[in-house]
Amino acid sequence: MREDIRSQKKELRSIILTQRDTLSLEERRKKSESIHSRLFSLPACIAATTVALFVSFKSEVLTDSMIREALRLGKVVAVPFTDLRSNTLLLSSITDYPADLAPGTWEILEPIPDRLRPIALETMDLIVTPGVVFDHRGYRIGYGGGFYDKLIRASEKKTIFVGLAFELQVVDEVPCDSAYDQPVDIIITEDRVIRCER
């Protein structure tokens, strides 16, 4: 990746994280409730039988209620497990939330090793992704590891990727490198559903 793009991403990531971190827990809860409603009203989510959701941490969109709702609806629910040896994300199905999970990489809740139940990426209908910054084309800036870019690149075209973000995280344009960066298909904020066009 070109150094100028890396530098631009780093600066934008810092700016947006600072803004996101200023949201109070009550504000994040209220906005997350709206995002929850929009996600589960999405035709692609209603139709999905297999769904992967990230487990939120720090000031991210709160996904706790979304994971519980997906399980309640009888969907096959997977959460990511970070495999640092291969530098990739594995998806593991869960049946008991949060009992199937414990703090893992970067203290994010992940499947307990003896409850790891890998699920094939090609079987996933919908994968909900985190991010720090998004643009209307679906390009995103994460935390710099490229884990979700690799997941999107490796996925079958039938899998729909949905980014969750607060409105303040959506900008006009994210600097991207076409050789590495992979866009999501849909972005949901507390105010709208953005169907990404490239």
C-alpha positions as CSV (number, residue, x, y, z in Angstrom):
1,M,0.0,0.0,0.0
2,R,1.4,3.4,-0.9
3,E,2.7,5.3,2.1
4,D,0.6,8.4,1.3
5,I,-2.6,6.4,1.5
6,R,-1.5,4.7,4.7
7,S,-0.8,8.2,6.2
8,Q,-4.2,9.6,5.1
9,K,-6.0,6.6,6.6
10,K,-4.1,6.9,9.8
11,E,-5.1,10.6,10.1
12,L,-8.7,10.0,9.2
13,R,-8.9,7.1,11.6
14,S,-7.6,9.2,14.4
15,I,-10.0,12.1,13.7
16,I,-13.1,9.9,13.5
17,L,-12.2,7.7,16.5
18,T,-11.8,10.9,18.6
19,Q,-15.3,12.0,17.5
20,R,-16.8,8.6,18.1
21,D,-15.2,8.4,21.6
22,T,-17.0,11.6,22.6
23,L,-20.4,9.9,22.3
24,S,-21.9,9.1,25.7
25,L,-23.0,5.5,26.4
26,E,-26.6,6.7,26.4
27,E,-26.1,8.3,22.9
28,R,-24.5,5.1,21.6
29,R,-27.3,3.0,23.0
30,K,-30.0,5.2,21.4
31,K,-28.2,5.3,18.0
32,S,-27.5,1.6,18.2
33,E,-31.2,0.8,18.8
34,S,-32.0,2.6,15.6
35,I,-29.3,0.7,13.7
36,H,-30.6,-2.5,15.2
37,S,-34.1,-1.8,13.8
38,R,-32.8,-0.9,10.4
39,L,-30.6,-4.0,10.2
40,F,-33.4,-6.4,11.1
41,S,-35.8,-4.7,8.7
42,L,-33.3,-5.2,5.8
43,P,-34.7,-7.7,3.3
44,A,-31.3,-9.3,3.1
45,C,-31.2,-9.8,6.8
46,I,-34.8,-11.1,7.0
47,A,-34.0,-13.7,4.3
48,A,-30.6,-14.7,5.7
49,T,-30.4,-18.0,7.5
50,T,-26.7,-17.7,8.4
51,V,-25.4,-14.4,9.8
52,A,-22.1,-13.3,11.2
53,L,-21.9,-10.4,13.6
54,F,-18.9,-8.7,15.3
55,V,-18.9,-8.4,19.0
56,S,-18.6,-4.6,19.8
57,F,-15.9,-3.1,21.9
58,K,-14.9,0.4,23.0
59,S,-17.1,3.0,21.3
60,E,-18.4,0.9,18.4
61,V,-22.0,0.4,17.5
62,L,-23.4,-1.9,20.2
63,T,-24.1,-5.3,18.8
64,D,-25.1,-7.2,21.9
65,S,-28.9,-7.0,21.2
66,M,-28.4,-7.8,17.6
67,I,-26.6,-11.1,18.4
68,R,-29.4,-12.0,20.8
69,E,-32.0,-11.1,18.3
70,A,-30.4,-13.2,15.5
71,L,-30.3,-16.2,17.8
72,R,-33.9,-15.6,18.9
73,L,-35.0,-15.6,15.3
74,G,-33.4,-19.0,14.9
75,K,-30.6,-17.9,12.5
76,V,-27.2,-19.6,12.5
77,V,-25.1,-17.0,14.2
78,A,-21.3,-16.8,13.9
79,V,-18.8,-14.4,15.4
80,P,-15.2,-13.8,14.4
81,F,-12.2,-15.5,16.0
82,T,-8.8,-13.9,15.2
83,D,-6.2,-16.4,14.1
84,L,-3.0,-14.5,14.6
85,R,-0.9,-17.4,13.1
86,S,-2.5,-17.0,9.7
87,N,-3.5,-13.3,10.3
88,T,-7.1,-14.0,9.3
89,L,-10.5,-14.1,10.8
90,L,-12.3,-17.3,11.3
91,L,-16.1,-17.5,11.8
92,S,-17.4,-19.6,14.6
93,S,-21.0,-20.5,15.2
94,I,-22.4,-19.8,18.7
95,T,-25.5,-21.0,20.4
96,D,-25.2,-19.6,23.9
97,Y,-24.4,-15.8,24.1
98,P,-22.4,-14.7,25.8
99,A,-21.5,-17.9,27.6
100,D,-19.7,-19.2,24.4
101,L,-17.3,-16.3,24.5
102,A,-14.4,-14.9,26.6
103,P,-12.0,-12.0,26.1
104,G,-9.5,-12.9,23.3
105,T,-7.3,-11.0,21.0
106,W,-7.2,-7.3,22.0
107,E,-9.6,-8.2,24.8
108,I,-12.6,-8.5,22.3
109,L,-15.0,-11.3,23.2
110,E,-14.3,-14.3,21.0
111,P,-15.3,-18.0,21.1
112,I,-13.7,-20.0,23.9
113,P,-11.2,-22.3,22.3
114,D,-13.1,-25.5,23.4
115,R,-16.3,-24.0,22.0
116,L,-14.8,-23.1,18.6
117,R,-17.1,-24.3,15.9
118,P,-15.7,-23.0,12.6
119,I,-18.3,-22.3,9.9
120,A,-17.4,-22.1,6.2
121,L,-17.3,-18.6,4.8
122,E,-19.1,-19.7,1.6
123,T,-22.2,-20.7,3.7
124,M,-22.7,-17.2,5.1
125,D,-25.6,-15.2,3.7
126,L,-24.8,-12.0,5.5
127,I,-21.7,-10.7,7.4
128,V,-22.0,-7.6,9.6
129,T,-18.7,-5.7,9.7
130,P,-17.3,-3.1,12.0
131,G,-15.2,-0.1,10.8
132,V,-14.0,3.3,11.9
133,V,-14.7,5.2,8.7
134,F,-17.0,4.4,5.7
135,D,-17.8,6.2,2.5
136,H,-20.8,5.9,0.2
137,R,-19.0,3.5,-2.1
138,G,-18.7,1.1,0.8
139,Y,-14.9,1.5,1.3
140,R,-13.9,1.5,5.0
141,I,-11.1,2.1,7.3
142,G,-10.7,-0.4,10.1
143,Y,-8.1,-0.6,12.8
144,G,-5.3,-1.3,10.4
145,G,-5.1,-5.1,10.4
146,G,-6.9,-5.7,7.1
147,F,-8.8,-8.7,8.6
148,Y,-12.2,-7.8,7.1
149,D,-10.7,-6.8,3.7
150,K,-9.2,-10.4,3.5
151,L,-12.6,-11.8,4.5
152,I,-14.5,-9.9,1.9
153,R,-11.9,-10.8,-0.8
154,A,-12.2,-14.5,0.1
155,S,-16.0,-14.6,0.2
156,E,-18.4,-15.9,-2.4
157,K,-20.2,-13.2,-4.3
158,K,-23.6,-14.3,-2.7
159,T,-22.5,-13.2,0.7
160,I,-23.7,-9.7,1.6
161,F,-21.5,-7.5,3.7
162,V,-23.1,-4.8,5.9
163,G,-21.1,-2.2,7.7
164,L,-22.5,-0.7,10.9
165,A,-21.6,2.9,11.8
166,F,-22.8,6.0,13.5
167,E,-23.6,8.8,11.1
168,L,-20.4,10.7,12.1
169,Q,-18.3,7.8,10.8
170,V,-19.5,8.3,7.2
171,V,-17.4,10.6,5.0
172,D,-17.4,11.7,1.4
173,E,-14.4,9.6,0.4
174,V,-12.1,7.1,2.1
175,P,-8.6,6.9,0.7
176,C,-8.2,3.4,-0.7
177,D,-5.8,1.1,-2.5
178,S,-7.7,-1.1,-5.0
179,A,-5.1,-3.8,-4.5
180,Y,-6.0,-4.3,-0.9
181,D,-9.2,-2.5,0.2
182,Q,-12.5,-4.2,-0.2
183,P,-15.9,-2.4,0.0
184,V,-19.0,-3.5,1.8
185,D,-22.4,-3.7,0.0
186,I,-24.5,-1.8,2.5
187,I,-23.9,0.6,5.4
188,I,-26.4,1.2,8.1
189,T,-26.4,4.2,10.4
190,E,-28.9,5.5,12.9
191,D,-30.3,7.7,10.2
192,R,-30.3,5.7,7.0
193,V,-29.4,2.6,4.9
194,I,-26.8,3.3,2.3
195,R,-26.7,0.9,-0.7
196,C,-23.2,1.3,-1.9
197,E,-22.5,2.1,-5.5
198,R,-19.1,1.9,-7.1
